[in-house]
Amino acid sequence: MTPAPRPDRRARWRRELGDLIFGLSTPAARAYDQVLIVLIVTSVFAVMFESVSGLSREVRAWLRGSEWAFTVLFTLDYLGRLISARRPVHYARSFYGVIDLLTILPSYLSLLFPGSQYLLVVRALRLLRVFRIFKLARYSDQASLIGEALRASREKILVFFIAVLTLVVIFGTLLYMVEGPKNGFTSIPTSIYWAVVTVTTVGYGDISPKTGLGKLIATLAMLAGYAIIAVPTGIVTVGLQQAQEARKGRSCEQCGLSRHEADAHFCKRCGHNLPG
């Protein structure tokens, strides 16, 4: 039996704020999202340009000031989402809630640890703000469709990853035994690094076999890489087809709207209980 929706006990101003921040049904809500997207993209470019060497002191100061302005705006956005969410704890623990928090924490942490050697690590976390761009996914049902396909295929992807990992360990160990330190394969981890680069067809060329047997093993590794490179694509494609078929079969009995998410209990147009 489909569970009944929980009653909304939020105050009126919280509901209106939530409709503005989380909703897309009103012009104001769409304008809010559009402004937020512009701020996100601009902040990403500010972080990128700040890493460029040769900038003048004035430009760097302006970039730091703009970054703090973005941090304040994103902080207000995060607090607004916490206040207006129907279940604040659920939002805070969700994927986007964690990402929203990580986009503002590094700036404040930098005030607490000036001059620390760990500051560079904290500063690197500021690049996680790039993932806020994925909020664009809410504009398309296809994004949730991809998520459903990945969740449905996670066991197959895990088995594939373990198989590839086993393969590169075997190839790496063989090359270490055949080539040895004199040809650059100084350890088994180094040889496994070579095997990963070879099987994935990246081929940096910083390490390469010198003996005939080593070149034969490298050839087999490259052929194996080409043979397995299409496997994850096929797994996800099958998952996408299954997710699409599952959505087509879930139509609302009241308004007839189809293509609902697999875990949806209520119609996104009229709110009627969905079958299944």
C-alpha positions as CSV (number, residue, x, y, z in Angstrom):
1,M,0.0,0.0,0.0
2,T,1.3,3.4,-0.9
3,P,2.2,5.5,2.2
4,A,0.2,8.8,2.6
5,P,2.2,12.0,2.2
6,R,3.3,13.7,5.5
7,P,1.3,16.8,6.3
8,D,3.1,20.1,5.7
9,R,3.4,21.8,9.1
10,R,5.7,24.7,7.9
11,A,4.7,28.3,8.5
12,R,3.3,30.2,5.5
13,W,6.5,32.2,5.0
14,R,8.6,29.0,5.0
15,R,6.4,27.4,2.4
16,E,6.6,30.5,0.2
17,L,10.4,30.6,0.6
18,G,10.6,26.9,-0.2
19,D,8.5,27.4,-3.4
20,L,10.9,30.2,-4.4
21,I,14.1,28.3,-3.7
22,F,13.2,24.7,-4.6
23,G,10.3,25.2,-7.0
24,L,10.2,25.9,-10.7
25,S,6.5,26.5,-11.2
26,T,6.5,30.3,-10.8
27,P,8.4,33.0,-12.8
28,A,10.0,34.1,-9.5
29,A,11.3,30.6,-8.8
30,R,12.7,30.2,-12.3
31,A,14.3,33.6,-12.1
32,Y,15.9,32.6,-8.8
33,D,17.4,29.5,-10.3
34,Q,18.6,31.4,-13.4
35,V,20.4,34.0,-11.2
36,L,21.9,31.3,-9.0
37,I,23.2,29.5,-12.1
38,V,24.9,32.7,-13.3
39,L,26.5,33.2,-9.9
40,I,27.7,29.6,-9.9
41,V,29.3,29.8,-13.3
42,T,30.8,33.2,-12.5
43,S,32.3,31.9,-9.2
44,V,33.8,28.9,-11.0
45,F,35.5,31.2,-13.5
46,A,36.8,33.4,-10.6
47,V,38.4,30.3,-8.9
48,M,39.9,29.3,-12.2
49,F,41.4,32.7,-13.0
50,E,42.7,33.1,-9.4
51,S,45.1,30.1,-10.1
52,V,46.7,31.9,-13.1
53,S,50.2,33.1,-12.4
54,G,51.3,36.6,-13.4
55,L,48.1,38.4,-12.3
56,S,48.6,41.8,-10.7
57,R,48.0,42.4,-7.0
58,E,44.9,44.5,-7.8
59,V,43.4,41.7,-9.9
60,R,44.1,39.1,-7.2
61,A,42.5,41.3,-4.6
62,W,39.4,41.8,-6.7
63,L,39.1,38.0,-7.3
64,R,39.5,37.3,-3.6
65,G,36.8,40.0,-2.8
66,S,34.5,38.5,-5.4
67,E,35.0,35.0,-4.0
68,W,34.0,36.2,-0.5
69,A,30.9,37.9,-2.1
70,F,30.0,34.6,-3.7
71,T,30.6,32.8,-0.4
72,V,28.2,35.1,1.4
73,L,25.5,34.7,-1.3
74,F,25.9,30.9,-1.3
75,T,25.7,30.9,2.5
76,L,22.4,32.8,2.4
77,D,21.2,30.3,-0.2
78,Y,22.2,27.3,2.0
79,L,20.5,28.8,5.1
80,G,17.4,29.6,3.1
81,R,17.2,26.0,1.9
82,L,17.6,24.7,5.5
83,I,15.0,27.0,6.8
84,S,12.4,26.4,4.0
85,A,12.9,22.7,3.5
86,R,10.0,20.5,4.7
87,R,12.6,18.2,6.3
88,P,15.8,20.3,7.0
89,V,17.8,17.3,8.2
90,H,16.9,15.3,5.1
91,Y,18.1,18.1,2.9
92,A,21.3,18.6,4.9
93,R,22.1,14.9,4.5
94,S,21.2,14.7,0.8
95,F,23.7,14.8,-2.0
96,Y,23.1,18.4,-2.9
97,G,22.9,19.5,0.7
98,V,26.4,18.2,1.4
99,I,27.7,19.8,-1.8
100,D,26.1,23.1,-0.9
101,L,27.8,23.0,2.5
102,L,31.2,22.0,1.0
103,T,31.1,25.0,-1.4
104,I,31.1,27.4,1.5
105,L,33.1,25.7,4.3
106,P,36.6,26.1,2.8
107,S,36.4,29.9,2.8
108,Y,35.4,30.0,6.5
109,L,38.0,27.4,7.4
110,S,40.7,29.5,5.8
111,L,40.0,32.2,8.5
112,L,40.7,29.7,11.3
113,F,43.9,28.2,10.0
114,P,46.0,31.0,8.4
115,G,49.5,29.9,7.4
116,S,48.8,26.3,8.1
117,Q,50.3,23.7,5.8
118,Y,46.9,22.2,5.5
119,L,45.5,25.4,4.0
120,L,46.2,24.3,0.5
121,V,44.2,21.1,0.9
122,V,41.3,23.1,2.3
123,R,41.6,25.6,-0.5
124,A,41.4,22.8,-3.1
125,L,38.0,21.9,-1.7
126,R,36.7,25.2,-3.0
127,L,36.8,23.6,-6.5
128,L,33.9,21.4,-5.3
129,R,31.7,24.4,-6.1
130,V,31.9,23.3,-9.7
131,F,29.5,20.5,-8.8
132,R,26.8,23.0,-8.0
133,I,26.4,23.3,-11.7
134,F,24.8,19.9,-11.6
135,K,21.7,21.7,-10.2
136,L,21.0,22.2,-13.9
137,A,20.0,18.6,-13.9
138,R,16.6,19.5,-12.2
139,Y,15.5,21.0,-15.5
140,S,15.5,17.6,-17.2
141,D,13.9,14.3,-16.3
142,Q,16.7,12.6,-18.2
143,A,19.2,13.3,-15.4
144,S,17.1,11.3,-12.9
145,L,16.7,8.6,-15.6
146,I,20.5,8.3,-15.8
147,G,20.7,8.1,-12.0
148,E,18.1,5.3,-12.0
149,A,20.1,3.4,-14.7
150,L,23.4,3.8,-12.7
151,R,21.7,2.6,-9.5
152,A,20.2,-0.4,-11.3
153,S,23.6,-1.3,-12.8
154,R,25.8,-0.8,-9.8
155,E,26.3,-4.5,-9.1
156,K,27.4,-5.1,-12.8
157,I,29.7,-2.1,-12.7
158,L,31.2,-3.3,-9.5
159,V,31.9,-6.7,-10.9
160,F,33.4,-5.1,-14.0
161,F,35.6,-2.9,-11.9
162,I,36.9,-5.9,-9.8
163,A,37.6,-7.8,-13.0
164,V,39.6,-4.9,-14.5
165,L,41.4,-4.4,-11.2
166,T,42.4,-8.1,-11.2
167,L,43.5,-7.9,-14.8
168,V,45.8,-4.9,-14.2
169,V,47.3,-6.6,-11.1
170,I,48.1,-9.7,-13.1
171,F,49.6,-7.7,-16.0
172,G,51.6,-5.5,-13.7
173,T,53.0,-8.4,-11.7
174,L,54.0,-10.2,-15.0
175,L,55.8,-7.1,-16.3
176,Y,57.7,-6.6,-13.0
177,M,58.9,-10.2,-13.2
178,V,59.9,-10.0,-16.9
179,E,61.3,-6.5,-17.1
180,G,62.5,-5.7,-13.6
181,P,64.0,-2.5,-12.1
182,K,66.6,-2.2,-14.8
183,N,63.9,-1.4,-17.4
184,G,62.0,1.0,-15.2
185,F,59.6,-1.4,-13.5
186,T,61.0,-0.7,-10.0
187,S,58.2,-2.3,-8.0
188,I,54.9,-4.1,-8.5
189,P,52.8,-0.9,-7.7
190,T,54.8,0.9,-10.4
191,S,54.1,-1.9,-12.8
192,I,50.4,-1.9,-11.9
193,Y,50.4,1.9,-12.7
194,W,51.8,1.0,-16.2
195,A,49.2,-1.7,-16.6
196,V,46.4,0.8,-15.7
197,V,47.7,3.3,-18.2
198,T,48.0,0.6,-20.9
199,V,44.7,-1.2,-20.4
200,T,42.8,2.1,-20.3
201,T,44.5,2.9,-23.7
202,V,45.9,6.2,-22.2
203,G,49.5,5.3,-22.9
204,Y,51.7,8.0,-21.3
205,G,54.9,6.2,-22.5
206,D,56.9,7.2,-19.4
207,I,57.4,3.4,-18.8
208,S,57.6,0.9,-21.5
209,P,58.9,-2.7,-21.8
210,K,62.2,-3.4,-23.5
211,T,62.3,-7.2,-23.8
212,G,60.5,-9.2,-26.4
213,L,58.4,-11.1,-23.8
214,G,57.5,-7.8,-22.1
215,K,56.3,-6.3,-25.4
216,L,54.2,-9.4,-26.0
217,I,52.5,-9.0,-22.6
218,A,52.0,-5.2,-23.3
219,T,50.4,-6.1,-26.6
220,L,48.0,-8.5,-24.9
221,A,47.2,-5.8,-22.3
222,M,46.4,-3.3,-25.0
223,L,44.2,-5.7,-26.9
224,A,42.4,-6.6,-23.7
225,G,41.9,-2.9,-23.0
226,Y,40.2,-2.4,-26.4
227,A,38.1,-5.5,-25.8
228,I,36.7,-4.4,-22.5
229,I,36.4,-0.6,-23.2
230,A,32.9,-0.9,-24.4
231,V,31.6,-3.1,-21.6
232,P,30.6,-0.3,-19.1
233,T,28.8,1.5,-22.0
234,G,26.7,-1.6,-22.7
235,I,25.9,-2.0,-19.0
236,V,24.6,1.5,-18.7
237,T,22.8,1.4,-22.0
238,V,20.8,-1.7,-20.8
239,G,20.1,0.1,-17.5
240,L,18.8,3.1,-19.4
241,Q,16.5,1.0,-21.5
242,Q,15.1,-0.8,-18.4
243,A,14.6,2.5,-16.6
244,Q,12.7,3.9,-19.6
245,E,10.5,0.9,-19.9
246,A,9.7,1.1,-16.1
247,R,8.7,4.8,-16.5
248,K,6.5,4.1,-19.5
249,G,4.6,1.6,-17.4
250,R,3.8,4.0,-14.6
251,S,1.1,6.3,-15.8
252,C,-1.2,8.3,-13.5
253,E,-4.7,6.8,-13.5
254,Q,-6.3,10.2,-12.9
255,C,-4.6,12.6,-15.4
256,G,-2.8,10.1,-17.6
257,L,0.7,11.6,-17.2
258,S,3.4,8.9,-17.8
259,R,7.2,8.7,-17.4
260,H,7.3,8.9,-13.6
261,E,10.4,8.1,-11.7
262,A,10.7,4.5,-10.5
263,D,10.6,5.4,-6.8
264,A,7.8,8.0,-7.1
265,H,4.6,7.3,-5.1
266,F,2.5,10.3,-6.3
267,C,1.9,11.9,-9.7
268,K,4.0,15.0,-10.2
269,R,1.2,16.8,-12.0
270,C,-2.0,16.1,-9.9
271,G,-0.6,14.3,-6.8
272,H,-2.7,11.2,-7.3
273,N,-1.4,7.8,-6.0
274,L,0.6,6.0,-8.7
275,P,0.1,2.3,-9.4
276,G,2.7,-0.2,-8.4
